Amino acid sequence: MESRGVRAPDDPPRPPPSPAGTEDPLDAATTVPDGLAVRGRVVRNPLRGAVRSAAHRDGLALILGSGLTSAVGLVYWVLAARLFPADVVGLNQAALSAVMLLGSVAHLNMTYALLRFVPVAGRAARRMVIAGYLAAGALAALVGLGFALGARWWAPDLVAAVGHERLTVFFVLATPVWALFTVQDYVLTGIRRATVVPLENGVFAMLKVGLLLVALLGTVTGAIAVSWMVATALLVLVVNVWLLARALPRFSREHEAAGGAIERVTVRDFAGFVRADYAGAIFQQAAMFGMPVLVLGRLGPEANGAYGIVWQIAQALFVVSSGMNQSMVAHSAADAASADTVETARRTTIRRSLTLVVPGALVVAVGSPLILAVFGTGYAREGAVALALTVLAAVPYAVTSATVSAARVRRRGAVQFAVPAAAAVLVIGGSWLLLPVLGIAGAGLAWLGGQSVVALVILLVTARWLPPVLSRRLDALRSAGLLRRIGGAGTLLHTVPGGAGWTLGERLAGGSESVVVRLGSGGSGNDPAATAAGALLKACDTPRSRRGLAWQTEVLDRLHADPRIGHLHPLLPRVLGAGDVGRSHCVIESVLPGESGLVVLRDPARTARLVDSAVATIGEFHRHTGQVRPIRDDDLRAWVHEPLTRVRALVPRARHADVRALGEGLDAALRGRRAAIGWSHGDFAPVNLLADAEGRVSGIVDWCEARPTGLQVLDVVEVLVGSARHVAGRELGAQVLDWLAETPAEIGDRIAGAQRGADPLDTHALIVLGWLQHVSEVARKSARASANPVWVRRNVRAPLRGARAALGTPGARDVVG
C-alpha cells in the first residue's frame, strides 16, 4: 500500500526559531516579515526595505539613462531627418540597425551573464569581465566581417551607397565596439553603479549630435553612422578604463568585507547560463534590431526611414522594462538572502514598469501624428499608426521581459529561451505577412499581437488562482518540467541501497517548485521489504523548497535517533537517501503501509476508530517528547504573532483592528500559563495520516511543519477539526465558527484530556490557535489559496471576526462574512 497523503513541499515552513537569546542577528533580520506584530507593536524589517529601495533606485537610474538617450536621440534624428534626404536616413538607419543586431547577437548575451554572476564572483569578477569582453569583442568582429563580405547579396543598397571596402571596415570596427558598449552598462548595474549609466548615456547622446554636425561640415561619407559609432567608441574606452582599474576592484573588496554572498562560478555554470540565454536573446535581438532590414527589403528605403524613427521612439518605452529587469537580476543574484522571493520580485518589477509604461504608451499612441510631424509630414503620414501600435506593445512586453529576467535568476533555461523566441517568431512572421498589405503599420500590429499573445500565456501560467481544471493541468506540466530538470534522479538513486533497480513511477503531487513521485523496484534491493514497498522521491529546485525539504529530513533523522519514541519509529517515514542532481535537491523516503486518512473518513464504520487512534498515537508521541513549562515570549511570537502577520496580509485594512485585538486576546489567554511544549507535527490533519484496514493509524507523513517547541495540544485540535469537517464535507471556516459558537462536550473533553498536567487552557483559544496555525501556513505555502477570494472569505475573514467575538475581545462586530 502506498501513501496517498504526501504533499509536495512547494513552500515548506522555515525551521523553528532559536531559543530566546540565541538568535543570529543576521537570521533575525532576514526572516522577520514586514509588519510583524509583536505584543501589539508593528516591527518593520529595515533590511528588506533597503533592498527594495536599492533595486528601485537602480531601475529608475537605468530608465533615466535610457530616457536621456532617447530624448537627445530624438533631437539627433530630427537633425538627421532635416539635414539629409529620406533615402540617406533610411540607408544609415539600416546600417546602424545591422551593427546593433550583429553586436547584440555576437556578444553571446554577456549582458545578463555578467549581470547575473559578477555581483557574486568576488575577486574573480574582474577576470570574468575581461574574459567576457574578449570573447564578445572577438566574435563580434568576425560576425561583422561575415556580414560585410556577404552584403552584396543581402544589402546591395548599402554596398552601392558606401562601397564594399568602406562598408567592410565599418562593420569590422563598429560591431565589436557596439557589443562592448551594450555589455558595459550591465556590468555597471551588477556592481551597484547603475547611477553612472544616466551620465554615460547623456554624454553619449550629446557626442552623437556634436559629431553629426562635424561630420556634416566635413562632408564625411555616411556621416550619420560614422558620428554614431565614433561617439560609441569614445565612451567604451573611457568607461572601461575606469571600470576595470578602479570601480570593479573596489566593489569586490567592499562586497567581501561586508560579508556578501560569494559563489564559485565555474566555466560550466557560466557556459550553461549563456547557452540558454543566448539562444533566446538571438530571437529577441532579431525582432528588435533586424526589423529595419526586413522593412528595407519588403518596402524600400523611404518606408524603412519612417520605421526607423517609429522604432527609436517606441524603444524608449521598451527600455523602461529592461532597466527594471536589469536591476531585479542584479539585486536578486547578490542579495538572495534578504530579497523577496523571485516570483514576488517579478510581480513587483512588472507593476513598477507598468506604472511608467502605460501612461507613456497612451500619450504617445494618441499623439503619434503630432510627434512624427516634428520629423516631417511624410513621416507622420507613413508612421502614425505604426507608432501607436508599437508603443502599445511595450505594455505586454513588461510582462514577457520580467518573466525572462526571473528565469535568469532561477536559471530556468527553458523559459529563458522559449519566451523571447515565441514572441520574436510571432513579430517577425507577422511583419513578413502584414508589411505588403498594411505598410509599416503591419510591423506595429505584429509587435502588439506577438507580445500580447505571449504575455497572456504567461499570465495564465503564473496566475495565483485558477479554476481547479486549469490549475491541475498546469501543476502536471510544472511537475513534468521539474522531473526533466532532475534527469530522472538516476545519480541519486545509486546512493540508496538497492536504488540502482528503482525506476520513476506515478506522480503523486507537485507544482512549479517541487514534485513527489513514487519509485518502483526491479527487485534488486538489499532490503526485500523495502524494495517491495518502493519509495517516494521528493525533488525541488528553489532555495525555499530546498530549505523545507532539508528541514523535514533533519526532523525525521532526529526523531528516528530518539530512543524515547523507539516504539513509534515504524509509524514515521525514514529518509533513505538525499542529494543534489544538477541544481535540484532530491530526497528518497520509505513508503509506509496503509491508506490515506481521507479515504478512511469516508467509511462511517472506521471514522471513530481513526480519530481515537490518531489522538492516542499523537498523545503517546507528545508524552515522550514534551515537557510542561511556562509559555514564554518566544513561544507567543511563534504561535500567535507571526501567524497573525500572514493573516493580516489577507484581510482588508478595515479588518486590521480585528487582527490586532485577536492577537491581544490570545496573548492574554496564554501568557505565563504552564503548557505541554515539545515536538509537534504542525499539520496533524487526516491527509497526513495512514491507516490500516481496521482504521488504526499505521503511519504519519509530511513532517515539513514540525517544531521541537510546539504547543502539542494543537495537534489534537487539528485532527479533531479536520476529521469533523471532512466527514461533514464543510470548509474549515464554517467548522471553526460552529465550534466557537458551541463546542461539543466530547470535543471539549478530548482537548482538555490532551493537556496532561498543564494549566487547562481555554478551549475556544485552542480552537482559534489551531485555525490560525492552519490558515497561516496555507497562506505562506500557497499563493494560489491566498489569491482565491472565496477561500479567504470563508476560511480567514469570517472565522477572524468569529474568533475575536469568542475570546470576548472588546469591540467585536456582530456581522460575520
QUIWO-V137807 format. One line per field, one symbol per residue. phi: phi as a letter, one per 20 degrees, with the letter a starting at -180 (. if undefined). Layout:
phi=???
This chain:
phi=.deeefcffgbfffgfffggndffgffffedfffmfedlndedeefffffffffffffffffffgffffffffffgfffffeecffffgffffffffffffffffffmlfgfffffdgfdemfefffffffffffffffffffffffffeffedbffffffdofffffffffefffffgffffffffgffdmdffffgfffffgfffgfffffffffelffmgfffffffffffffffffffffecfffffffffffemffcdeeeffgfffffgffffffgffffffdeggfffgfecnfffffffgfgffffffeffffffffgfffffffecffdefffffffffffffffgefgffffffffegffffffepfffffedffffffffffffffgfffffffffffelegffgeffffffffffffffgfegfedmfffffffgffffffffffffffegfbcggfffffffffffffffffemnlfffgfedgmffeecfcffearafdbbccfdeceneffdgfffffnbdddcbbcgfffffffffffgfffffeeffdgfdgfedfdfeabrdcmeddccddfeefodggfffffdgfdfffffffffffffffffecdbebffdffffffedfffffffgfedfgfefffffffffffgffdgmfebfcrfcfnbedgfdddcefenefdacdlefdfcfceefffffgffffffffffemdfggffffffffbfggfffffffffeimdffeggfffffffffgfffffffecffffeeffffffdcfffgffffffemffnfeeedq
